[in-house]
Structure formats: structure tokens, C-alpha cells
């Protein structure tokens, strides 16, 4: 289900859901070598990019002090998927959540206009 897009630095989209962000502060992301866990800081928004240090491609021109390869960083773009309210109970819970967290993310947008 991961969307993968390659740029100059390896960059991967890593979908996660709002509820899973509450339960687990980590997300599993694909890397060149397999999978890695990345801690997601509180307040991370969809579209925000996080760095996985030394999980990217090996450097073609540099070598480490001990002859080992130097790796670049991998950039992970967080994609938060909002669950589709399928039943009345889900809608009720989302309304409660909105009441408990009344901040409006659009306020910042209107302040820039």
C-alpha cells in the first residue's frame, strides 16, 4: 500500500491513519535495505517530510574513514489517511473528536490571504 516515488534522494510516501498515529508513534517505511521503523513526532501533519539518516543510497564518490561506504539520507513524506465515516457511530465519534479538538487548520490559510 506504500506509494513509492524516487527523486534525487530516495523519497517514499508512507501512508498512516489518524487512529494508528495515536496508538503507535512509529511507522514502518520501505528503505533500500528493506524496512525500517521511524518515530513520528507529535503534531506531524500529512505531507511533512522526515529524514532517515544514512538509510539512502551509498555515495558513489566518498568512502568512510574505515573504508566502509557512506550512505545518504532517505526522505519520507508522511501521508495521513482520514478514515471514511461508514456508519452513524463513526460519524458520532468524529463529531466528538471535533468538539474535543476545536482548532481549525484553515485559520492559518486565511491569515495568509
C-alpha positions in Angstrom: 0.0 0.0 0.0 3.0 2.3 0.2 3.4 4.7 -2.6 6.9 5.0 -3.8 8.3 7.9 -5.7 12.1 8.3 -6.4 13.8 11.7 -6.5 17.5 12.6 -6.3 17.4 11.3 -2.7 15.3 8.2 -2.1 11.9 9.5 -1.1 9.0 7.4 -0.1 5.4 8.1 0.7 4.3 6.3 3.9 0.6 6.3 4.5 -0.7 6.1 8.0 -4.1 6.8 9.6 -5.1 9.2 12.3 -6.1 6.5 14.8 -2.9 4.5 14.2 -0.9 7.7 14.9 -2.5 7.8 18.4 -1.8 4.1 19.2 1.7 3.9 17.8 4.2 6.7 17.4 6.2 4.7 14.9 5.5 3.8 11.2 7.2 1.2 9.1 8.8 2.6 5.9 10.5 0.9 3.0 14.2 1.5 2.6 16.8 0.3 0.1 17.8 -2.4 2.5 14.3 -3.5 3.5 12.0 -1.9 6.2 12.8 0.5 9.0 10.8 2.0 11.8 10.6 5.8 12.0 9.3 7.5 15.1 6.6 10.1 14.1 6.8 13.2 16.3 3.6 14.6 17.8 1.9 17.2 15.7 3.3 15.7 12.4 1.0 16.7 9.5 0.2 15.0 6.2 2.8 16.0 3.6 5.5 16.7 6.2 8.9 15.2 5.3 11.1 13.3 7.7 14.7 12.2 7.3 16.0 8.7 7.8 19.7 9.3 8.4 22.1 7.1 6.4 19.3 4.9 5.0 19.6 6.2 1.5 21.8 5.2 -1.5 25.5 4.7 -1.0 27.8 7.6 -2.1 29.5 6.9 -5.4 32.3 9.4 -4.7 33.0 9.1 -1.0 34.2 6.4 1.3 34.1 6.3 5.1 37.2 6.6 7.4 37.5 2.8 7.8 36.8 2.1 4.1 33.1 1.5 4.7 30.6 3.1 2.4 29.0 6.4 3.2 25.2 6.4 2.9 22.9 9.3 2.0 19.7 10.1 3.8 16.2 8.9 2.8 13.4 11.3 2.9 10.0 10.0 4.0 6.8 12.0 3.2 4.1 11.3 5.8 0.6 10.8 4.3 -2.2 10.7 6.8 -5.3 9.0 5.5 -8.5 10.1 7.1 -10.9 7.2 7.6 -14.1 7.3 5.6 -17.1 7.5 8.0 -19.1 4.4 7.0 -21.6 4.3 9.8 -23.5 6.6 12.2 -21.3 5.6 15.1 -18.2 6.6 13.2 -19.7 9.9 12.4 -20.7 10.4 16.0 -17.1 9.7 17.2 -15.7 12.1 14.6 -18.1 14.8 15.8 -16.9 14.2 19.4 -13.3 14.4 18.3 -14.0 17.7 16.6 -15.6 19.1 19.8 -12.6 18.0 21.8 -10.1 19.5 19.4 -11.8 22.7 18.1 -8.7 24.1 16.3 -9.3 24.9 12.7 -6.3 24.1 10.4 -7.7 26.6 7.8 -7.2 29.6 10.1 -3.5 29.7 9.0 -4.6 29.7 5.4 -7.0 32.6 5.9 -4.3 34.6 7.8 -2.1 34.5 4.7 -4.7 35.9 2.4 
